[in-house]
Amino acid sequence: MSDTPVVLLNGARQTGKTTLAQELAAAPGVRYFTLDDAATLALAANDPSGFIRNLSGPVGFASPRPFQTHFFHP
């Protein structure tokens, strides 16, 4: 993954996507965010560009389906 700045884990529910993301994010220096956390979701939803702009280094995300549907599909 060192040559790919973005990796998307997409698939059916309950297939281990979040578990895999958490395992990958357990590496030293990687920060992990879940948008199931109300404060993180509010920051990302209210200012997505600012939220991403303020991140540095490797980052892992998990997003709940309602957020994906609302946020990524107008």
PyMOL Python script that loads the backbone (N, CA, C, O; Angstrom):
from pymol import cmd

cmd.read_pdbstr("""\
ATOM      1  N   MET A   1       0.818  -1.199   0.000  1.00  0.00           N
ATOM      2  CA  MET A   1       0.000   0.000   0.000  1.00  0.00           C
ATOM      3  C   MET A   1       0.860   1.261   0.000  1.00  0.00           C
ATOM      4  O   MET A   1       0.318   2.364  -0.067  1.00  0.00           O
ATOM      5  N   SER A   2       2.165   1.133   0.072  1.00  0.00           N
ATOM      6  CA  SER A   2       3.012   2.322   0.133  1.00  0.00           C
ATOM      7  C   SER A   2       2.948   3.142  -1.148  1.00  0.00           C
ATOM      8  O   SER A   2       3.252   4.334  -1.120  1.00  0.00           O
ATOM      9  N   ASP A   3       2.563   2.542  -2.266  1.00  0.00           N
ATOM     10  CA  ASP A   3       2.497   3.288  -3.517  1.00  0.00           C
ATOM     11  C   ASP A   3       1.091   3.788  -3.836  1.00  0.00           C
ATOM     12  O   ASP A   3       0.891   4.434  -4.865  1.00  0.00           O
ATOM     13  N   THR A   4       0.113   3.502  -2.974  1.00  0.00           N
ATOM     14  CA  THR A   4      -1.268   3.882  -3.227  1.00  0.00           C
ATOM     15  C   THR A   4      -1.775   4.768  -2.102  1.00  0.00           C
ATOM     16  O   THR A   4      -1.906   4.304  -0.969  1.00  0.00           O
ATOM     17  N   PRO A   5      -2.070   6.061  -2.392  1.00  0.00           N
ATOM     18  CA  PRO A   5      -2.469   6.961  -1.313  1.00  0.00           C
ATOM     19  C   PRO A   5      -3.850   6.681  -0.733  1.00  0.00           C
ATOM     20  O   PRO A   5      -4.132   7.095   0.392  1.00  0.00           O
ATOM     21  N   VAL A   6      -4.725   5.984  -1.475  1.00  0.00           N
ATOM     22  CA  VAL A   6      -6.075   5.716  -0.984  1.00  0.00           C
ATOM     23  C   VAL A   6      -6.445   4.269  -1.296  1.00  0.00           C
ATOM     24  O   VAL A   6      -6.236   3.781  -2.407  1.00  0.00           O
ATOM     25  N   VAL A   7      -6.992   3.603  -0.300  1.00  0.00           N
ATOM     26  CA  VAL A   7      -7.512   2.258  -0.487  1.00  0.00           C
ATOM     27  C   VAL A   7      -8.945   2.245   0.016  1.00  0.00           C
ATOM     28  O   VAL A   7      -9.208   2.694   1.132  1.00  0.00           O
ATOM     29  N   LEU A   8      -9.873   1.741  -0.783  1.00  0.00           N
ATOM     30  CA  LEU A   8     -11.281   1.659  -0.408  1.00  0.00           C
ATOM     31  C   LEU A   8     -11.638   0.208  -0.154  1.00  0.00           C
ATOM     32  O   LEU A   8     -11.417  -0.658  -1.000  1.00  0.00           O
ATOM     33  N   LEU A   9     -12.192  -0.048   1.021  1.00  0.00           N
ATOM     34  CA  LEU A   9     -12.741  -1.369   1.326  1.00  0.00           C
ATOM     35  C   LEU A   9     -14.244  -1.262   1.164  1.00  0.00           C
ATOM     36  O   LEU A   9     -14.912  -0.589   1.950  1.00  0.00           O
ATOM     37  N   ASN A  10     -14.775  -1.918   0.156  1.00  0.00           N
ATOM     38  CA  ASN A  10     -16.190  -1.827  -0.148  1.00  0.00           C
ATOM     39  C   ASN A  10     -16.737  -3.240  -0.269  1.00  0.00           C
ATOM     40  O   ASN A  10     -16.073  -4.123  -0.811  1.00  0.00           O
ATOM     41  N   GLY A  11     -17.929  -3.451   0.229  1.00  0.00           N
ATOM     42  CA  GLY A  11     -18.513  -4.774   0.104  1.00  0.00           C
ATOM     43  C   GLY A  11     -19.783  -4.909   0.914  1.00  0.00           C
ATOM     44  O   GLY A  11     -20.274  -3.953   1.516  1.00  0.00           O
ATOM     45  N   ALA A  12     -20.292  -6.107   0.911  1.00  0.00           N
ATOM     46  CA  ALA A  12     -21.530  -6.402   1.625  1.00  0.00           C
ATOM     47  C   ALA A  12     -21.354  -6.201   3.125  1.00  0.00           C
ATOM     48  O   ALA A  12     -20.234  -6.205   3.636  1.00  0.00           O
ATOM     49  N   ARG A  13     -22.472  -6.026   3.822  1.00  0.00           N
ATOM     50  CA  ARG A  13     -22.453  -5.867   5.275  1.00  0.00           C
ATOM     51  C   ARG A  13     -21.938  -7.134   5.939  1.00  0.00           C
ATOM     52  O   ARG A  13     -22.111  -8.241   5.429  1.00  0.00           O
ATOM     53  N   GLN A  14     -21.301  -6.943   7.089  1.00  0.00           N
ATOM     54  CA  GLN A  14     -20.876  -8.063   7.943  1.00  0.00           C
ATOM     55  C   GLN A  14     -19.865  -8.987   7.278  1.00  0.00           C
ATOM     56  O   GLN A  14     -19.887 -10.196   7.511  1.00  0.00           O
ATOM     57  N   THR A  15     -18.965  -8.427   6.440  1.00  0.00           N
ATOM     58  CA  THR A  15     -17.963  -9.265   5.782  1.00  0.00           C
ATOM     59  C   THR A  15     -16.548  -9.012   6.282  1.00  0.00           C
ATOM     60  O   THR A  15     -15.598  -9.621   5.788  1.00  0.00           O
ATOM     61  N   GLY A  16     -16.396  -8.109   7.269  1.00  0.00           N
ATOM     62  CA  GLY A  16     -15.089  -7.886   7.869  1.00  0.00           C
ATOM     63  C   GLY A  16     -14.344  -6.647   7.405  1.00  0.00           C
ATOM     64  O   GLY A  16     -13.151  -6.513   7.680  1.00  0.00           O
ATOM     65  N   LYS A  17     -15.013  -5.738   6.710  1.00  0.00           N
ATOM     66  CA  LYS A  17     -14.346  -4.525   6.229  1.00  0.00           C
ATOM     67  C   LYS A  17     -13.804  -3.677   7.372  1.00  0.00           C
ATOM     68  O   LYS A  17     -12.647  -3.259   7.338  1.00  0.00           O
ATOM     69  N   THR A  18     -14.622  -3.422   8.378  1.00  0.00           N
ATOM     70  CA  THR A  18     -14.189  -2.606   9.513  1.00  0.00           C
ATOM     71  C   THR A  18     -13.094  -3.316  10.289  1.00  0.00           C
ATOM     72  O   THR A  18     -12.132  -2.680  10.720  1.00  0.00           O
ATOM     73  N   THR A  19     -13.223  -4.605  10.470  1.00  0.00           N
ATOM     74  CA  THR A  19     -12.192  -5.366  11.179  1.00  0.00           C
ATOM     75  C   THR A  19     -10.867  -5.270  10.440  1.00  0.00           C
ATOM     76  O   THR A  19      -9.830  -5.058  11.069  1.00  0.00           O
ATOM     77  N   LEU A  20     -10.875  -5.418   9.129  1.00  0.00           N
ATOM     78  CA  LEU A  20      -9.652  -5.306   8.346  1.00  0.00           C
ATOM     79  C   LEU A  20      -9.067  -3.899   8.451  1.00  0.00           C
ATOM     80  O   LEU A  20      -7.857  -3.739   8.610  1.00  0.00           O
ATOM     81  N   ALA A  21      -9.920  -2.881   8.362  1.00  0.00           N
ATOM     82  CA  ALA A  21      -9.439  -1.501   8.483  1.00  0.00           C
ATOM     83  C   ALA A  21      -8.800  -1.265   9.848  1.00  0.00           C
ATOM     84  O   ALA A  21      -7.762  -0.610   9.942  1.00  0.00           O
ATOM     85  N   GLN A  22      -9.410  -1.794  10.901  1.00  0.00           N
ATOM     86  CA  GLN A  22      -8.845  -1.638  12.251  1.00  0.00           C
ATOM     87  C   GLN A  22      -7.510  -2.366  12.368  1.00  0.00           C
ATOM     88  O   GLN A  22      -6.586  -1.859  13.003  1.00  0.00           O
ATOM     89  N   GLU A  23      -7.398  -3.536  11.770  1.00  0.00           N
ATOM     90  CA  GLU A  23      -6.135  -4.286  11.803  1.00  0.00           C
ATOM     91  C   GLU A  23      -5.037  -3.509  11.082  1.00  0.00           C
ATOM     92  O   GLU A  23      -3.915  -3.411  11.579  1.00  0.00           O
ATOM     93  N   LEU A  24      -5.354  -2.959   9.916  1.00  0.00           N
ATOM     94  CA  LEU A  24      -4.366  -2.174   9.172  1.00  0.00           C
ATOM     95  C   LEU A  24      -3.986  -0.910   9.929  1.00  0.00           C
ATOM     96  O   LEU A  24      -2.827  -0.495   9.916  1.00  0.00           O
ATOM     97  N   ALA A  25      -4.968  -0.299  10.590  1.00  0.00           N
ATOM     98  CA  ALA A  25      -4.723   0.946  11.325  1.00  0.00           C
ATOM     99  C   ALA A  25      -3.982   0.706  12.631  1.00  0.00           C
ATOM    100  O   ALA A  25      -3.556   1.663  13.277  1.00  0.00           O
ATOM    101  N   ALA A  26      -3.818  -0.551  13.034  1.00  0.00           N
ATOM    102  CA  ALA A  26      -3.095  -0.852  14.268  1.00  0.00           C
ATOM    103  C   ALA A  26      -1.582  -0.702  14.098  1.00  0.00           C
ATOM    104  O   ALA A  26      -0.839  -0.772  15.076  1.00  0.00           O
ATOM    105  N   ALA A  27      -1.131  -0.498  12.877  1.00  0.00           N
ATOM    106  CA  ALA A  27       0.305  -0.309  12.623  1.00  0.00           C
ATOM    107  C   ALA A  27       0.780   0.984  13.289  1.00  0.00           C
ATOM    108  O   ALA A  27       0.007   1.936  13.407  1.00  0.00           O
ATOM    109  N   PRO A  28       2.026   1.028  13.720  1.00  0.00           N
ATOM    110  CA  PRO A  28       2.556   2.238  14.363  1.00  0.00           C
ATOM    111  C   PRO A  28       2.408   3.473  13.461  1.00  0.00           C
ATOM    112  O   PRO A  28       2.703   3.428  12.266  1.00  0.00           O
ATOM    113  N   GLY A  29       1.952   4.557  14.055  1.00  0.00           N
ATOM    114  CA  GLY A  29       1.846   5.827  13.346  1.00  0.00           C
ATOM    115  C   GLY A  29       0.572   6.018  12.547  1.00  0.00           C
ATOM    116  O   GLY A  29       0.408   7.050  11.896  1.00  0.00           O
ATOM    117  N   VAL A  30      -0.334   5.051  12.577  1.00  0.00           N
ATOM    118  CA  VAL A  30      -1.587   5.159  11.833  1.00  0.00           C
ATOM    119  C   VAL A  30      -2.699   5.592  12.786  1.00  0.00           C
ATOM    120  O   VAL A  30      -2.849   5.036  13.873  1.00  0.00           O
ATOM    121  N   ARG A  31      -3.466   6.581  12.371  1.00  0.00           N
ATOM    122  CA  ARG A  31      -4.611   7.031  13.165  1.00  0.00           C
ATOM    123  C   ARG A  31      -5.876   6.447  12.557  1.00  0.00           C
ATOM    124  O   ARG A  31      -6.001   6.359  11.336  1.00  0.00           O
ATOM    125  N   TYR A  32      -6.820   6.048  13.416  1.00  0.00           N
ATOM    126  CA  TYR A  32      -8.059   5.428  12.965  1.00  0.00           C
ATOM    127  C   TYR A  32      -9.249   6.225  13.476  1.00  0.00           C
ATOM    128  O   TYR A  32      -9.308   6.572  14.656  1.00  0.00           O
ATOM    129  N   PHE A  33     -10.186   6.513  12.601  1.00  0.00           N
ATOM    130  CA  PHE A  33     -11.395   7.243  12.959  1.00  0.00           C
ATOM    131  C   PHE A  33     -12.607   6.422  12.551  1.00  0.00           C
ATOM    132  O   PHE A  33     -12.606   5.784  11.499  1.00  0.00           O
ATOM    133  N   THR A  34     -13.627   6.441  13.374  1.00  0.00           N
ATOM    134  CA  THR A  34     -14.907   5.857  12.986  1.00  0.00           C
ATOM    135  C   THR A  34     -15.956   6.955  12.982  1.00  0.00           C
ATOM    136  O   THR A  34     -16.056   7.747  13.919  1.00  0.00           O
ATOM    137  N   LEU A  35     -16.722   6.987  11.928  1.00  0.00           N
ATOM    138  CA  LEU A  35     -17.769   7.991  11.839  1.00  0.00           C
ATOM    139  C   LEU A  35     -19.012   7.547  12.600  1.00  0.00           C
ATOM    140  O   LEU A  35     -20.046   8.211  12.538  1.00  0.00           O
ATOM    141  N   ASP A  36     -18.921   6.429  13.319  1.00  0.00           N
ATOM    142  CA  ASP A  36     -19.949   6.058  14.285  1.00  0.00           C
ATOM    143  C   ASP A  36     -19.853   6.949  15.521  1.00  0.00           C
ATOM    144  O   ASP A  36     -20.815   7.065  16.280  1.00  0.00           O
ATOM    145  N   ASP A  37     -18.685   7.581  15.725  1.00  0.00           N
ATOM    146  CA  ASP A  37     -18.476   8.513  16.832  1.00  0.00           C
ATOM    147  C   ASP A  37     -19.141   9.847  16.471  1.00  0.00           C
ATOM    148  O   ASP A  37     -18.807  10.444  15.447  1.00  0.00           O
ATOM    149  N   ALA A  38     -20.063  10.312  17.289  1.00  0.00           N
ATOM    150  CA  ALA A  38     -20.860  11.507  16.979  1.00  0.00           C
ATOM    151  C   ALA A  38     -19.999  12.746  16.743  1.00  0.00           C
ATOM    152  O   ALA A  38     -20.280  13.521  15.828  1.00  0.00           O
ATOM    153  N   ALA A  39     -18.961  12.946  17.544  1.00  0.00           N
ATOM    154  CA  ALA A  39     -18.118  14.142  17.390  1.00  0.00           C
ATOM    155  C   ALA A  39     -17.333  14.086  16.084  1.00  0.00           C
ATOM    156  O   ALA A  39     -17.221  15.092  15.382  1.00  0.00           O
ATOM    157  N   THR A  40     -16.794  12.926  15.758  1.00  0.00           N
ATOM    158  CA  THR A  40     -16.044  12.777  14.509  1.00  0.00           C
ATOM    159  C   THR A  40     -16.973  12.956  13.314  1.00  0.00           C
ATOM    160  O   THR A  40     -16.613  13.622  12.343  1.00  0.00           O
ATOM    161  N   LEU A  41     -18.154  12.372  13.379  1.00  0.00           N
ATOM    162  CA  LEU A  41     -19.135  12.508  12.301  1.00  0.00           C
ATOM    163  C   LEU A  41     -19.515  13.969  12.101  1.00  0.00           C
ATOM    164  O   LEU A  41     -19.601  14.434  10.965  1.00  0.00           O
ATOM    165  N   ALA A  42     -19.743  14.698  13.188  1.00  0.00           N
ATOM    166  CA  ALA A  42     -20.109  16.109  13.077  1.00  0.00           C
ATOM    167  C   ALA A  42     -18.999  16.914  12.410  1.00  0.00           C
ATOM    168  O   ALA A  42     -19.272  17.739  11.538  1.00  0.00           O
ATOM    169  N   LEU A  43     -17.758  16.685  12.807  1.00  0.00           N
ATOM    170  CA  LEU A  43     -16.634  17.394  12.186  1.00  0.00           C
ATOM    171  C   LEU A  43     -16.550  17.094  10.699  1.00  0.00           C
ATOM    172  O   LEU A  43     -16.397  18.006   9.887  1.00  0.00           O
ATOM    173  N   ALA A  44     -16.650  15.820  10.339  1.00  0.00           N
ATOM    174  CA  ALA A  44     -16.536  15.421   8.937  1.00  0.00           C
ATOM    175  C   ALA A  44     -17.708  15.927   8.101  1.00  0.00           C
ATOM    176  O   ALA A  44     -17.517  16.352   6.962  1.00  0.00           O
ATOM    177  N   ALA A  45     -18.902  15.885   8.648  1.00  0.00           N
ATOM    178  CA  ALA A  45     -20.090  16.301   7.897  1.00  0.00           C
ATOM    179  C   ALA A  45     -20.171  17.812   7.732  1.00  0.00           C
ATOM    180  O   ALA A  45     -20.597  18.296   6.683  1.00  0.00           O
ATOM    181  N   ASN A  46     -19.766  18.566   8.755  1.00  0.00           N
ATOM    182  CA  ASN A  46     -19.881  20.027   8.713  1.00  0.00           C
ATOM    183  C   ASN A  46     -18.788  20.690   7.887  1.00  0.00           C
ATOM    184  O   ASN A  46     -19.017  21.746   7.297  1.00  0.00           O
ATOM    185  N   ASP A  47     -17.612  20.091   7.837  1.00  0.00           N
ATOM    186  CA  ASP A  47     -16.504  20.667   7.074  1.00  0.00           C
ATOM    187  C   ASP A  47     -15.610  19.542   6.560  1.00  0.00           C
ATOM    188  O   ASP A  47     -14.501  19.357   7.061  1.00  0.00           O
ATOM    189  N   PRO A  48     -16.084  18.785   5.563  1.00  0.00           N
ATOM    190  CA  PRO A  48     -15.303  17.639   5.098  1.00  0.00           C
ATOM    191  C   PRO A  48     -13.919  18.012   4.583  1.00  0.00           C
ATOM    192  O   PRO A  48     -12.953  17.295   4.843  1.00  0.00           O
ATOM    193  N   SER A  49     -13.807  19.115   3.861  1.00  0.00           N
ATOM    194  CA  SER A  49     -12.494  19.525   3.352  1.00  0.00           C
ATOM    195  C   SER A  49     -11.553  19.873   4.496  1.00  0.00           C
ATOM    196  O   SER A  49     -10.389  19.473   4.492  1.00  0.00           O
ATOM    197  N   GLY A  50     -12.051  20.610   5.466  1.00  0.00           N
ATOM    198  CA  GLY A  50     -11.230  20.970   6.622  1.00  0.00           C
ATOM    199  C   GLY A  50     -10.846  19.753   7.436  1.00  0.00           C
ATOM    200  O   GLY A  50      -9.722  19.661   7.930  1.00  0.00           O
ATOM    201  N   PHE A  51     -11.765  18.824   7.580  1.00  0.00           N
ATOM    202  CA  PHE A  51     -11.492  17.596   8.328  1.00  0.00           C
ATOM    203  C   PHE A  51     -10.328  16.840   7.690  1.00  0.00           C
ATOM    204  O   PHE A  51      -9.398  16.427   8.383  1.00  0.00           O
ATOM    205  N   ILE A  52     -10.379  16.660   6.383  1.00  0.00           N
ATOM    206  CA  ILE A  52      -9.321  15.938   5.675  1.00  0.00           C
ATOM    207  C   ILE A  52      -8.031  16.748   5.656  1.00  0.00           C
ATOM    208  O   ILE A  52      -6.949  16.190   5.842  1.00  0.00           O
ATOM    209  N   ARG A  53      -8.128  18.035   5.438  1.00  0.00           N
ATOM    210  CA  ARG A  53      -6.952  18.900   5.343  1.00  0.00           C
ATOM    211  C   ARG A  53      -6.121  18.870   6.632  1.00  0.00           C
ATOM    212  O   ARG A  53      -4.898  19.001   6.584  1.00  0.00           O
ATOM    213  N   ASN A  54      -6.775  18.701   7.769  1.00  0.00           N
ATOM    214  CA  ASN A  54      -6.065  18.720   9.047  1.00  0.00           C
ATOM    215  C   ASN A  54      -5.459  17.377   9.431  1.00  0.00           C
ATOM    216  O   ASN A  54      -4.858  17.259  10.499  1.00  0.00           O
ATOM    217  N   LEU A  55      -5.604  16.366   8.587  1.00  0.00           N
ATOM    218  CA  LEU A  55      -5.016  15.057   8.867  1.00  0.00           C
ATOM    219  C   LEU A  55      -3.620  14.979   8.281  1.00  0.00           C
ATOM    220  O   LEU A  55      -3.323  15.607   7.265  1.00  0.00           O
ATOM    221  N   SER A  56      -2.779  14.214   8.922  1.00  0.00           N
ATOM    222  CA  SER A  56      -1.444  13.974   8.373  1.00  0.00           C
ATOM    223  C   SER A  56      -1.058  12.528   8.642  1.00  0.00           C
ATOM    224  O   SER A  56      -1.521  11.914   9.602  1.00  0.00           O
ATOM    225  N   GLY A  57      -0.219  12.008   7.796  1.00  0.00           N
ATOM    226  CA  GLY A  57       0.220  10.629   7.945  1.00  0.00           C
ATOM    227  C   GLY A  57      -0.870   9.651   7.562  1.00  0.00           C
ATOM    228  O   GLY A  57      -1.939  10.054   7.104  1.00  0.00           O
ATOM    229  N   PRO A  58      -0.609   8.377   7.746  1.00  0.00           N
ATOM    230  CA  PRO A  58      -1.591   7.354   7.395  1.00  0.00           C
ATOM    231  C   PRO A  58      -2.819   7.421   8.312  1.00  0.00           C
ATOM    232  O   PRO A  58      -2.695   7.588   9.525  1.00  0.00           O
ATOM    233  N   VAL A  59      -3.989   7.289   7.713  1.00  0.00           N
ATOM    234  CA  VAL A  59      -5.248   7.382   8.446  1.00  0.00           C
ATOM    235  C   VAL A  59      -6.193   6.290   7.954  1.00  0.00           C
ATOM    236  O   VAL A  59      -6.252   6.003   6.758  1.00  0.00           O
ATOM    237  N   GLY A  60      -6.926   5.688   8.875  1.00  0.00           N
ATOM    238  CA  GLY A  60      -7.967   4.727   8.529  1.00  0.00           C
ATOM    239  C   GLY A  60      -9.313   5.257   8.957  1.00  0.00           C
ATOM    240  O   GLY A  60      -9.423   5.915   9.992  1.00  0.00           O
ATOM    241  N   PHE A  61     -10.355   4.975   8.161  1.00  0.00           N
ATOM    242  CA  PHE A  61     -11.714   5.427   8.456  1.00  0.00           C
ATOM    243  C   PHE A  61     -12.683   4.259   8.371  1.00  0.00           C
ATOM    244  O   PHE A  61     -12.483   3.324   7.596  1.00  0.00           O
ATOM    245  N   ALA A  62     -13.718   4.325   9.165  1.00  0.00           N
ATOM    246  CA  ALA A  62     -14.877   3.456   9.001  1.00  0.00           C
ATOM    247  C   ALA A  62     -16.087   4.369   9.012  1.00  0.00           C
ATOM    248  O   ALA A  62     -16.200   5.255   9.860  1.00  0.00           O
ATOM    249  N   SER A  63     -16.989   4.150   8.071  1.00  0.00           N
ATOM    250  CA  SER A  63     -18.180   5.003   8.049  1.00  0.00           C
ATOM    251  C   SER A  63     -19.428   4.141   8.032  1.00  0.00           C
ATOM    252  O   SER A  63     -19.500   3.154   7.300  1.00  0.00           O
ATOM    253  N   PRO A  64     -20.419   4.517   8.846  1.00  0.00           N
ATOM    254  CA  PRO A  64     -21.672   3.770   8.880  1.00  0.00           C
ATOM    255  C   PRO A  64     -22.461   3.984   7.589  1.00  0.00           C
ATOM    256  O   PRO A  64     -22.330   5.027   6.950  1.00  0.00           O
ATOM    257  N   ARG A  65     -23.255   3.030   7.214  1.00  0.00           N
ATOM    258  CA  ARG A  65     -24.018   3.119   5.963  1.00  0.00           C
ATOM    259  C   ARG A  65     -24.903   4.369   5.884  1.00  0.00           C
ATOM    260  O   ARG A  65     -24.950   4.979   4.816  1.00  0.00           O
ATOM    261  N   PRO A  66     -25.607   4.791   6.942  1.00  0.00           N
ATOM    262  CA  PRO A  66     -26.422   6.011   6.808  1.00  0.00           C
ATOM    263  C   PRO A  66     -25.581   7.227   6.442  1.00  0.00           C
ATOM    264  O   PRO A  66     -26.036   8.091   5.693  1.00  0.00           O
ATOM    265  N   PHE A  67     -24.364   7.301   6.960  1.00  0.00           N
ATOM    266  CA  PHE A  67     -23.486   8.424   6.612  1.00  0.00           C
ATOM    267  C   PHE A  67     -23.091   8.332   5.149  1.00  0.00           C
ATOM    268  O   PHE A  67     -23.115   9.338   4.439  1.00  0.00           O
ATOM    269  N   GLN A  68     -22.731   7.156   4.691  1.00  0.00           N
ATOM    270  CA  GLN A  68     -22.324   6.979   3.295  1.00  0.00           C
ATOM    271  C   GLN A  68     -23.455   7.411   2.362  1.00  0.00           C
ATOM    272  O   GLN A  68     -23.224   8.132   1.392  1.00  0.00           O
ATOM    273  N   THR A  69     -24.653   6.978   2.654  1.00  0.00           N
ATOM    274  CA  THR A  69     -25.793   7.287   1.804  1.00  0.00           C
ATOM    275  C   THR A  69     -26.078   8.782   1.794  1.00  0.00           C
ATOM    276  O   THR A  69     -26.320   9.357   0.733  1.00  0.00           O
ATOM    277  N   HIS A  70     -26.055   9.415   2.954  1.00  0.00           N
ATOM    278  CA  HIS A  70     -26.355  10.844   3.058  1.00  0.00           C
ATOM    279  C   HIS A  70     -25.228  11.701   2.509  1.00  0.00           C
ATOM    280  O   HIS A  70     -25.470  12.681   1.804  1.00  0.00           O
ATOM    281  N   PHE A  71     -24.008  11.334   2.829  1.00  0.00           N
ATOM    282  CA  PHE A  71     -22.872  12.216   2.559  1.00  0.00           C
ATOM    283  C   PHE A  71     -22.323  12.056   1.151  1.00  0.00           C
ATOM    284  O   PHE A  71     -21.950  13.050   0.528  1.00  0.00           O
ATOM    285  N   PHE A  72     -22.262  10.849   0.637  1.00  0.00           N
ATOM    286  CA  PHE A  72     -21.605  10.612  -0.635  1.00  0.00           C
ATOM    287  C   PHE A  72     -22.560  10.510  -1.815  1.00  0.00           C
ATOM    288  O   PHE A  72     -22.114  10.500  -2.963  1.00  0.00           O
ATOM    289  N   HIS A  73     -23.856  10.435  -1.563  1.00  0.00           N
ATOM    290  CA  HIS A  73     -24.827  10.322  -2.636  1.00  0.00           C
ATOM    291  C   HIS A  73     -25.910  11.388  -2.472  1.00  0.00           C
ATOM    292  O   HIS A  73     -26.892  11.180  -1.760  1.00  0.00           O
ATOM    293  N   PRO A  74     -25.722  12.527  -3.135  1.00  0.00           N
ATOM    294  CA  PRO A  74     -26.678  13.631  -2.962  1.00  0.00           C
ATOM    295  C   PRO A  74     -28.087  13.266  -3.406  1.00  0.00           C
ATOM    296  O   PRO A  74     -28.995  14.093  -3.320  1.00  0.00           O
TER     297      PRO A  74
END
""", "prot")
cmd.dss("prot")
cmd.show_as("cartoon", "prot")
cmd.util.cbc("prot")
cmd.orient("prot")
